[in-house]
Amino acid sequence: MAKFTDELKLPSGVTLKNRLMMSPMTTRQSFFDGEVTTDEIKYYERRAHGVGAIITGAANVEPLGKGWPGELSIADDTMVPRLHDLASAIQGAGAKAIVQIFHAGRMTHKATLGGEQIVSASAVPALRPDAETPREMTEDEILATIDAFGAATRRVIEAGFDGIELHGANTYLLQQFYSPHSNRRTDKWGGSRENRYRFIGAVLDSVFAAVKQYAKKPFIVGYRVSPEEFETPGIRFADTLALLEKLVQTPLDYIHISLNNFDRVARAEDYQDKSILAYVNEAVHGRVPVVGVGQVRQRADVEQVLATSDLVAVGEQLLYDPDWATNLLAGKESAGDLTTASFETLFNREQDQFALPLRTFLGERYQSTPNI
């Protein structure tokens, strides 16, 4: 089992100085058009000390892919200068800088899109109280979106980042194409598991083509996966294992398993003898590094995740405890109750450290159910 202090050389050739990453989290700190703000730069720079890599919150690759107000955008070349400032701040603090790129698909609202109807693989609304019915994407729109992921990758490279993470989790568009709930298409983009994967495969091809054409040095490409859906029909763990088998055959640098708890057990009856991460580790079998995440707060949690993963992503703990990684590397735990108090308690106590958009978002989040 690796130690969290160990370096890791990724398949692309990029070396991470240790096994700790900051997990991507929504902050709503960008300008209305998605441009990086000074508050955003300070937020990430503050948390980049100690970790091997920072993964930013999701950045949309095209206007119809915007999921919420205050979201990062990577959909236009005008965003590159401020994205460069963000990358430089993260790297200056000693971490690799990775941008998570995505398209929200049906997980957004008409109001967020300036009055445009939301889109998805099929005209099927999500199972949530405020869900709107999306318009089924046309063939031309699908191809344009695939190209948009490649163009976004080019901008990330031009901005000087070390890599991207494709957000194929949390029910956003990449997952929507793979899910039998959101994808009811009868053309080549839907139906069988193979056809439902086609969009993901095409996006990966577009991204890797951009890396090959524009990257002048090794460049990270990761992919985030949600292992199960609650909808019926929906993605089951067996579908995810089939997806992982596809993903490990690509030049990915890591596969990030989106979990609310790192020791979570699958709902599927055939996969309850051990944790989801343990089954994933067994299926991937060392072919691509695996990132574990979910309620990692103390040294013991880190060590437990590394028993079945190659990297540990930490989210909310770093939100309230920016020195967490630095303390861990120094051989100590954070002081007081920072690693034991509930996040709701920490928010109520520490909220004044956050810029207003993030503070407001967190206040709303702790009164609702996260989209895991």
N, C-alpha and C positions, 0 to 999 in steps of 0.2 A: 504493500500500500504506500502511495506517495505521501510525503509530508507537504503541508501547505506552503512551506518555505522553498520547496523545490522549484527550479525552473521547469518550463515545459516548451519544447520546440514543436510548434504546430506543423501540420503537413505542408503549408505554404512556405515554411522556412522562417516565419516570425517566431521569436522566442519571447515568452512571457516570463517575467522575473520571478513570479510565484504563482500559486494556484488560486488566488483570490480575485474575484471580479465583482464589480458593482452591477447588480441586475438592472435592466431597463425599467424605469418607472415613469408614469405620467406626472408632469409637473405643471403644465399649462402656463409656463413662464415666457413663451415666445410672444412676439407681436401678433396683431390680428392677421397679418399676412404670412406668418410662419417664420419670420426672420428672428435670428438669435438675439436675445437681449443681454445686457450687462449682468442683470441678476442671474440669468441662466449660466453664464460663464463662471461667475463667482460660485454658484451652487456646485457645479461639477468640479471646479478646481479645488474647492475645499475638501471634497471627498476622494480626490484622486491620489492623495498621499497614502502610500502603503500598499494599495491594491495593484495587481498586475495589469488590470485593464478596467476601463469604464465603458459600459454600454449605455448610450443615451436612451432617453425615452423615444417612442416611435416618431418617425418623420415621414410624412406622406410623400408619395412619388408623383402624384398628380392631383389637381384640384378636387376631383370627385372622390378621391381617396381620403380626404380630411375627416378625421373622426370626432374632433372636439375643438372648441375655441382654445387659443393659446398653444396649439400644437406646432411642433417643429415642421418645417417644410423643406423638402429637397427637390421640389418640382420645377425649379427655374434656376437658370444660371446666376440670376441676381442674388441668390442666397449664398453663393460660394464665399465671398469675402468674410462675412460674419461667421460662417461655418469654419473657416480657416482660423479665426480668432479663438473659437471654441476648442478646436483640435489642439492648437498651440498651448492653450491654458492647461488642458488635461495632460498633455505630454510634458509640459514644463514641470508638472508636479510629480513626474516619474511613472505615469501609467500609459499604457497603450490606449488609443482613442478609437472607439468603435461606434458607429451610428446604426441604430436599428431602423430599417426602412420597411414601410408597409403600405397597404391600402385597406381602409376600413370596411369597404364593401357595404353590407347592409347594417353594420353596427355604427351608424351615424344618423343624422337627422337632416331633413330638408332645410331647416333653418341654418344649420352649420354650413351647408353647401350653397348658401345664398339663394335659396328657392329652387334649386335643381333637385329632381327626384333622385333618391339614393339608388344604387345599383348593386347587383350581385350576380352569382352564377345563374340563379333562377328567381322568379317572382314569388318568393316565399319569405314571409316576415320572420324575424327571430322570435323566439319564445321569451319575450320580456314585456313588461307592462306598457312601455312607451314605444314599442316597435312600430316602424312604418313598413309598408309593403314596398320592396325594391322593384326596380325595372330590370328585367333580364338583359344582361349584356349581349350586344351583338357580336358577331365574329370579328368585325373590324375593331370594336372596342376592346375585345379580349387581346387582339394582336397589338393594339396601341398601348395597352397596359403592360404587356410583356416588355415592349420596347421601353416604356417609362421606367421600369425597374433597372434596365441596363443604363439608361441615361442618368438615373439617380446615382448609380454606382460610379459612373464617370465623374459626377460632381463631387462625390465623397473623396475620390482619388485626388481631384484637382484642389480640394480644400485641405489636403494634407493629412487626412485621417489614416489610421492604420488598418481599418477594415469596416465591414458592414455585418450586421446580423439581419437576416430575413425573418420577419415576424410571421411565421406560419402557425401561430398559436392564438389562444384567447378569442377564438371565433371570428377572426378577421378574414379578409378575402382569400388568402392562400388556403386557409383552413376551410372556408366556405366552398371552394371548388372541390375539396377532397371529401367533404361531408355529404352523405346521402340525404341529410335533412335539408340543407340549403341548395344542393345541386340536384335538380330533377330533370336536367337536360337530356335530350334524346339524340344529340349530335355527338361528334367525336370528343367533346369536352365533358360528357356526362355518361351516366349509366354504370358501366363496370368500374371496378376499383382502378383498373389500369387507365381507363379514360378519365376518371376523376383526378388521377395523378397528373395527367397530361399538362395542365396549366402550371403546376408546380415545377415539373421538369423543364418546361419552356422558359419559365422565369429564371431558373437556375442557369440554363444555357445562355440566356441574355446577360445575366450578371457575370458569368465566367468569361464570356466573350469581351465584355467591357474591361474586365481585369486584364485579360491578355493584351488588349489593344492599348490601354492607357496607363497601367501601373508600371512604374519604373523600378520598383522594388517589391519584395514579397508583400502580399496584401491578404488580410484575413477575410474569409467568408464563412459565417456561421449561420445556423438555421434553428429557429425555436419551434418547438412542437408541444401542443397540448395532448396528453395521452388518451383522454376519453371525453365524450360528450354525454350530456344527460338526456338530450332529445331522442325521440323515437320517430323515424329511424335516425341514427346518428353514428358518429365514429365510435367504435368499440376498440378495446385494447388490441385485439387481433388485427384490426385495420392499421393501428399505429405500428405494430411490429412489421407489417408488410411495408408501410411507409419508410420505416427505418432501414429496411433492407434495400430500398431504392436509394435512399439518401447516402448510405455508406458507399455506394458505387460511384459517387460524384467526388470532385476534389474539395469537399467541405473541410474546414479546419476544426469545427466542433458542431455538436448537436446539443442544444440547450432544452432541457425538459421542463416545461412550465408547470410548477406544482405550488400549491399553497402550503404544503408541508412536505419536507424532504423524505419523510418516512411513510408517506401516504401509500395505501394499498389499493389496488385496482378494484373496481366494482364488479368486474367480470369474475364469475365463479371459478373459472379455470386458472386464474392468476392471482390467487390470494395467499399463497404459501410464503411470499416474501414481498418486499416493497416494489413499487413500480420502478424505482431506480435500479434495483437489483436485477429485475427482469430485463430492463433496457441494457444494462451493462453486459448481461449475458448474451443478449441478441447482437449487440454491436461488436462484442468480442475484440475490443482493442483496435478495430479498423479505423475509427474516428474518435477523437476525444469527446467525452460526455461531460456536460455541465449539469450539476445538481443544484437545486435551489429550493427555498421554502422554509421560513421560520428558522434560519440559521442565525444564532445569537451568541453562542459561546464557543470556546475552543473545542469542547466535546462534540458540539454539533458539526463543526468543520471536519473533525476527524471521522465522525460517523458518515458524513456525505462522501468523503474521500475513500471510504471502504468500497463504494460502488460507483464512483465517478472519478474523473480526472481533474475537474475544476469545480470550484464552489462559487456560486453567485450569491451575493448578499444584497438585499434590498432595503426593507424598512429599518433594519438595524443601523445601516449607514445613514439613513435619512435623519434619524435623531441622534446618532452617535458618530459624527464624522471622523473621529479619531480611532474608531474601533479597530481598523486594520493595523494602524500604526501601533496601537497598544498590544495587539495580538503578536505582532512581529517582535515586540520588545519583551515578550514573555509574560505579559500581565493581562488581566481582564480590565474592562472599563470600570471606572469608579462608581460607587453608589449602586443604584438599582437600574442602571441603563440597560443591562442585559437581562433583567428579570421582570421589570414592570411591564404591564400591558402597553401596547403601542397607543391605545386610546389615552391612557394615563400620561404617557410621555408627550403626546400631542397637546393635551390640555396644559401641561407644564412648560413645554418647550416651543410652543407655536410662534412666539414673538421673534424667533430667529429666522422665520421664513418670510419671503416676499409675499405680498397680499394675494396674488393669484394662487400660489401654492398653498398658502394657509387656508384660503376659502375652499379649494378643492379637497384638501385633507379633511376639513371639517365636514364636508358633504360625504366623503368616502366612508368615514367611520359611522355614518348613519344609514349606510346602504350595504348591499352585498357585492363584493368585488367580482369582476368578470373573470373568473379563473378558468 
